[in-house]
Amino acid sequence: LGFNGTNCQHQWLTRSAFEGLISGLAEHEKTRKSNLTSIADEIAELRGNVKNNLTSIVDDIAELRGNMSTGGVTYTRWGHDTCPTSASMVYKGFLAGSSHAHTGG
């Protein structure tokens, strides 16, 4: 049913067509709700992951702060690939750099 100025225009639906529209809308709503539920579940999982990662980062920072508060020095033990029992490994690998006299460029 529509209205155009002063002229009424009627458009009729059969009962079968109307029921088909209602059924289609109901199915669309069901799919939409299912999609929203899936999205909500994904968001909850991501929030959990972020929370776990943040907790891990906070723990790492606390550990680093604890290590810093004990004092000490970092040194290179040239020619060795282990630390003495009184020290802990900070980095194991290769380092490279330019000569101390190199000014860049």
N, C-alpha and C positions, 0 to 999 in steps of 0.2 A: 504494500500500500504506500503510495507516495503522493506528494502534493506539489503541484507546479503552478504557482500563481493562483488563479481562480479555478483551474481545471484539476479535478481529481483523476489520478490514474491508478487503476487497480491492477495488481498482478497477483494471481492466485497460485498457490503451491498445492500440489496433491498431498494427501496424507503420507503417502510413501516417500515423496521427496522431502517433506518436512522431517519425518522420522530419520531419513538418511542424513540430513543436516545435523540433527541432534546427536545421532550416533557418531558422526564424524567429529563433532565438537567434543563429545565426551572422550573419544579416543585421543584427540589432540591434547586435551587437558591431562589425561592419564600419562601420556608420553612426556608432557612438559613437567609434571610433578616428578616423574621418574628421573628426568634429566637434572632437575633441581636437587633431588636427593643425592644423585651421583656427585654433583658439583659440591654439595655441602660435605659429603664424605671425603672428597679430595682435599677440600680446604681444611678439614679437621686433621687429616693425615699430615698436610704441610705444616700446620701449626705445631703438631707434635714433633715433627722433624726440626723445625726452627727452635722449639723449646729445648730439645735434646742437644742440638748444636750449640745453642747459647750456654747451656749448662756446662758443656764440655769446654767451651772457650773460657768461661768464668773460672772453672777448675784449673785450666792451664795457666791463666793469669795469676791465680792464687799461688800455684806451684812456683811460677817464675819469681813472684814477689818474695816467696819464702826462700828461694835460692839466693836472691839478691841480698836479703837481709842477713845472711850468714857471712857475708863478706867474701874475700878471696880474690884471686886473680885468674885471668885466662892467659895461658901461655902456649906456645907451639913447642912441641917436643920433636925437634927435627931428627929424622932417621929412625923413628919408632912408629909403630902402628897400634900401640896400646898405651894406657895410662897406668901410672903407678897405683897401688891399692889405695893411696890416700887422696886420689883425684878421680873425677868422673869425666867421661868423654862428652864433649860438647859438639864437636864436628869431626867427621872422618871423611877425607876425600882429598882432592887436589885443589890447590890455590894457584893463581897466576896473577901477575901484575906487571907493570912496567918498571923500569929502573927508577930508583929514587931520584935520579938526576933528570929524568924525562919531564919536560914541562907541558906536554900535551901538544895537540895539533897535528 
